[in-house]
Amino acid sequence: MTDKITRMLEDFRASRVSPEKIRRTLKDLPYQDIGFANIDNHRALRRGFPEVVFGKGKTVEQVVKISQKIISHDGILLVTHADKKAYLKLKKRYPRVKFDERAKIISYRRSKPLLKAGTVLIITAGTADLPVAAEAKATLEIMGNPVGLLCDVGVAGLHRILDKRERLEAAGVIIVIAGMEGALASVISGLVSKPVIAVPTSVGYGASFGGIAPLLTMMNSCSPGIAVVNIDNGFGAAYFASLINR
């Protein structure tokens, strides 16, 4: 449930809010038509988190207008594949808005989230996978998840991940991000009793086919307990991990 509606219900129970204020708050449910977009204001009630904006392909003006509507209604904003120009425009109106340049994510929260109990551990096979890890980390944090990060522990040096067994066991959910042949997800899954979310990346030489090779490896893993998201989809992995963690 959104922060705004939660506060409204609390005020209503305490007789501090009028029926007219309730009507104004709920009038844009379930969605709001702003001409070029239909904003799903009902998303937070259904899913527990507001609609997330995919910035790529939208103009700066479109991203800013959609973002303003979401912030006004929900008090939370997450824009993936974001443009820095959109961030700078939003920053003028919302000084607390943040931009993670590596993750290409714009984020905003009017109030701090209630932290979930379990830690989501993000693991990358190589340093080149860090931009996807950054997207996952930024998404997890705004959704209220404690996050851990292990970098550059791919199967070319297997002793590096075997040396981190305590951190693997302490995690509630594990996200494994790997390009090339994508074998790390199977290795991790074979070591732990936790759900593993595998993210293939487009990192690799020609025969990795822009991430298709690790995608197929992860989907064909013989180790049970692995869910696979699309290529470079750190956001999708983080969202799924947050649902599990909740």
N, C-alpha and C positions, 0 to 999 in steps of 0.2 A: 504494500500500500504506500502511496506517495506521502512524503513529509507533509505536504500542504493539506491533504485530506485527513491525515491522522490528526494534525493540529486542530482542524476544523471540528472533527468529531469530539475531541477532548473539550473544546470550547463549548460545543453544543451541550455536552453532558453537564458542564458547569454553568449552563444558561448564560454564556457570554457571547453567543452568536445568534443572529437573527435568521429566520427562514429565507429572507431575501439574499443574505450572504451565501447561504447554502446553495440557493438557486444559481447565483452568479458563478460559484465555483464549479458546479456540476454541468453547466450549460454546454460546455464544449466536449462532454463525453457522449459517445465513445470516441469520436474523432473530430478534428477541426480542419475544414477545407480552407486553404489559403491560396487557392488558385492553381499553383504549380505543384502542390503537395497536399496530401491528406495526412495530418499528424495524428498518430494513434495515441491519443491521451488516455486510453483505457489500458495501455500496455502494462503499466506499473501495477494496476490492480490484478491483471491476469497473471503476469509473470514475475512480479516482485521487483522489476527494474524497468525504468522508462525506455521508450524507443531510442535506439542507438542510430546515429546519423552516419551514413557512408558518404564521406566527403568527395571522393574521386568522381569526376564527371559532373559535379554541381558547380555553379558559379559561386564566387565569394559571397555575393549578395544573397543567393539562395541558402547557402549554409548559415549565414548570419541570421536571416529571418526565421528559418526553421529552429535554430538554436535558441533564439530569444523566446519563441513560443514554448519550447520545451522547458526552458529554465523558469519561465513565468508560471507554468502549470505544475511542474514537478520539483523544481529546485535542484535538479541533477542533470548534467549534460555529459555525453560521451560522443565525440566525433572521431571516427577512424579514417585513415588515409586523408588526413586533414592538411590544408594549406595554411602556411604561416600568416598569409594576408588575412584570412578569416579570423585567425586568433587575435591579430593586432586590432582588428575592428571590434571584436567582442571584448577585448581587454579594456577598451575605453569606457564601456558601459558596465562591465563586471570585472573590477580590479583583481578579484581572486581567481579568475579563470587561468588555467595552466596549459602549457603546450610542451609536449615531449617531442623534441625534434627527431630523435632516433626512432621513436615509435610512431611518429606522425599522428599523434593523438591530442585532441583538445579535450580538456575535462574541467568540470566545475561541480562543486557540491556546496549547497547553502549551509548544510550542517554535517557534522562528522557521522560516518556510518557506524552502525553497531557491528563490532568485529565478530566474525564467525570463529568457531572454536579451532578448527584444524588448519594447519599450514599447507599451502599449495606450493610444492617444490617444482621449480622450472629448471630443466636440465638441457643444456645445449651440447651437441656433439662437437661443434667447432666455434671459433670466434666469429666467423662469417654468419652464423645463425643468430647473432645477438639482436639485430633489428626486429626479427620476429619475436624473440624473447621479450624485448622491450614493449612491444604491443600487448603481449600477454600479461606482463607485469603491471602495466598501467591500467589495464582493464580489471584485473583482479583487485587492485588496490582501491579503485573507486567503488567497487562492489563490496568492499569491506572484508577482504580476505587477507590474513597474514601471508606473506610471500617470502620464499627462499629462492636462491639462485645458485646453480652450479654451472660453471662455464668450461667449455673446451675439455670434455671428458669422453671423447668418442672412442670407438672400438679399436682405432689404430694404436691406442695405448690403454689397454683394458684395465691395467693396474690402477689407473687414475680414478675410475668409478668404483672399483672394488675397495678402494681405500676410504670410501664415503658411505659405507653400509649403515652407520648409525644415523646419518642424516636421511637416508632413504627410508629407514624404518620409522623415523619420527614424523614423516610427512603423512597428511591425510589423503592427499591426491597428488599425483605426479604428472607433470607435462614434460614430454620428451620431444625436443626439436632437433631435427637432423636432416641434412641433405645427403649428397653423394648416393650411397646405397641404402641409407636409412636403417641400418641394423641395430642401432642403439636402443630403440624402443623394445625390441624383443629381448635384448640382454637385460634391461632394467626390469621388465615384466617378469622375467624368470627368476629375479632375485627377491621380489617383494610380494606382499599380500595386499597391496593397495591398487586401486584403479589407476590405470595409466592411459593418458590421452596423448596420442602421437601426432606430431605436426611435421609433415614432410616440407622441406624447403627447396627453393629453386637453385640452391647453391650446388655447384658441381660441374664436372666436365661434360662434354657433348653427349655422351651416352646416358647421362642422368636425365636427359630430355626435359630440362627445366623443372624438375621435381617429380616427374611421372615415375621414374625408377624407385625413389624412396617411398612414394605413395603406394606403389604395388607391393613393395617389400613389407611395409607396415600392415597393409590389408591382408597379406598372405602369411602373417606371423603365426607360428605354431604355438606361441605362448598365449594362453587365454587371458582375458581381462584387459585387452587393449581396445580402445575406441580411436578411430582415425578421423581427423578433420581434413579439410581441403589444403592444398599447397599454400604455404606461407600464411595460413589463417590462425595467427596467434590470438586474435580476438575470439574466434569461435571456440578454440580450445579453452581459453580462460573463462568464457561464459559458461561452458559445460562444466568445467571444474568447480565454478562457484555454485552451480545448482547442486552438484554432488556434495559439496562442502556444507551447504545449507541444510 
